[in-house]
Amino acid sequence: MEIKKSEFTISSPTVQMCPKDNKAEYAFIGRSNVGKSSLINMLCNHKGLAKTSATPGKTLLINHFIINNEWYLVDLPGYGFAKRSKVMQKKLEQMISSYILMREQLVNVFVLIDIRHDPQAIDMEFINWLGESNIPFSIVFTKADKLAVTKVKPAAEKYMEKLRETWEELPPYFITSSEKKTGREEILDYIDGINKQMKE
């Protein structure tokens, strides 16, 4: 798939305020500072599309970007940012979960994981919750350029093995680097494949 056009559409504080049309939506989510904005900008080949920030946890709304006038890329707030107040954290969790559970246009959730770290409880909990809620999702390992080339695939496989302890069938996964544009084609082809299936 070639992305010819990508533009910001709307930031919504609730799922009810999201766009009213029926275009397919692909949501991106991960822990704060996992490199989500950089990944979105890399996928869309649009440097300032999603706002990158030195301060983790800046995304506080559901952000819709229309791609090729055909589908939406949705930037969700990061989860598990320690410096937020309990009230704010709860509010964000409710916003994220209501969008994921109630949004009929949502086709797939891409869960971003920093490939340099061992499996974290917060990510595992979120992934298991998606599974229990029957939400289709894929895993996107970010920051592959920060590891030695020989360590990248084993790190991803080790993570998937950990998932195998609780999952019969593993979700698809992608290895990415926003710096080197690794994984871009694979993710876009995956989205393209789903879009084509839905049209059939």
N, C-alpha and C positions, 0 to 999 in steps of 0.2 A: 504494500500500500504506500502511496505517496501522499504526504500531507501537503496540500497546496495552500490551505488557508486554515488558520487557527486564531480564534479571537475570544477574549473574555466576554461572557454574556451577563452573568449576575452572581452576586454573593447573597446567600439566603441564610437567615438565622434559624429557620425551621423548614422541615420537609414540605410543609404546605405552601411555602413561598417559592419553591423550585419551579423551573419552566413548566408550562402547561402542555407543551406538545408531547408527542409519544416517541421521540427519537431515543435510540438505545443509549444507555449511559454506562460508562466504565469508570469505576471509582478507584482512586489511589489513596492509600492510607499507610501509616507506619508510625513508629515512635518518633518523637521530636528529634530533630537533627539526623535523620536517616538519609537525608539527601533527596527528599521528595520533589521540592521545587526544581532543583537542578535536573532531575530525571524527566520531569514533565517538559521543561524547556528543551531538553535534548531530544525527546521523542518528537516534539512538534517543530524542531529546528527553529525555535523562536526564542531568542535569548532572554527577553524580559517578560515573557508571558506570565509565568507564575513568579511571584516576588520571592527571591531568595533573601535570606536574612542571616546575619551573624548570631542573632538571638533565636534559640530554638523555640518552637511553640508559637509562632506568629499567626498561623492560620487559625482563625476562630470562627469561620463561617463555612458554609457549603459553597464552594466556588465552581461554577459551571463554565467550561470553555467549549465553544462549538467548533467542531473539526470538519472541514470540507463541506460545511452546511448539511452534514449527514448524521453525525453522532456527537455525543457529549463526552468529554473527558471531565471527570469530577474530582476536584482536589478537596479531600476531607481533612479536618483538623487532626494533628498528631495525637496519639494517646500517651498517657503516662508521663506527662511533663511535671516534674516534682515541684517547680517553683510556683505553680498555680495554686490559688486558694482551693480549699475543699469544695466550696460552693461552685466555683468556676469549673472545676474538674467534673463535678456531678452534672452540671449543665451541658458541658461538652459531650460527656458520655451519653446523655439522653438524646442530644441532637444527632450524634453519630448513629446510635442504635436505632432511633426512629427512622432515619433516612435509609439505613441498610435493610431494615425489616419491612418498611412500608412502601418504599419506592418501587412501583411496578416496572418502571423503565430500566431499573438497574439490572444489567446483564452479567457483570463480573466485577469482583473486588480484587484489585491487585494489592497484596500485602507486602510492603517493603521491609526488608531485613538487611541490616548492615552485615556483610559477609565476614567481617573481621571478628565478630563476637560469637561466643558460644551461645546456644539457645537460651533465651531469657524467659523467665516465667510469664512476664506480661505479654510477650508475643505469643507464646504457647496458649495462654488463656484466650486471647483474642481469636487465634486460628481455630481452637476447639469450639469456641462460641459460634463462629461462622458455620462450622460443620454441623453442630447441633441444630442450628437454625436453617439448615439446608440452603445456604447461600453459596452459589458458585464462586470460587476464588482461585487465584494463582499466587505463587510466591515470586517476588522479584528481589533477588540479592543485589544490593547496591555496593558501590565503592570497590569493585573488583580490582581497579588499578592500584589500590593501596596495599594489595597483597602480592607476593611473588607469584609469577605466572603458574609455577608448579603447585602452588598451594590453593589456587582458586577452586578448581573442581573438587578436590578432596574436602574443602571446607563446606561447599554446598551439599555434597553427598553425606557428610557427617550430620548436617542439619536435617536432611531428609530421613536419615536413619533414625534420628531421635523422634521424628514424627511417626515413623512406622510403628513405634511402641504403642501408639493409641489409634492409628489409622490403618484400615484395611487397604484402602486405595489412596495413593498419594496424589495431591494436586499437581498440575503442571508447574514447573519453575523456570525462571529465566535468570541468567547471570548478566549483570549490567555494569557499565562504568559511564557516568555522564561525561567525564573528561575525554574518554576515547570513543564514545558513541557505541560501545559494545552493547549488544542485545537489542539495539533499536529495531532492526529489521524483524527480528524474531517476535517481539511484542506486537509490532504493528501488523505483521502477517497473521498473528493469532487473533487479533481484534477483527481484521479483515475477514478471516475465515468464519468467525461467529456471525458477523454482519451478513455475509453471503448466505449462510445457513438459514438465518431468520427470514430472508427474502424469498426463500424457496417455498 
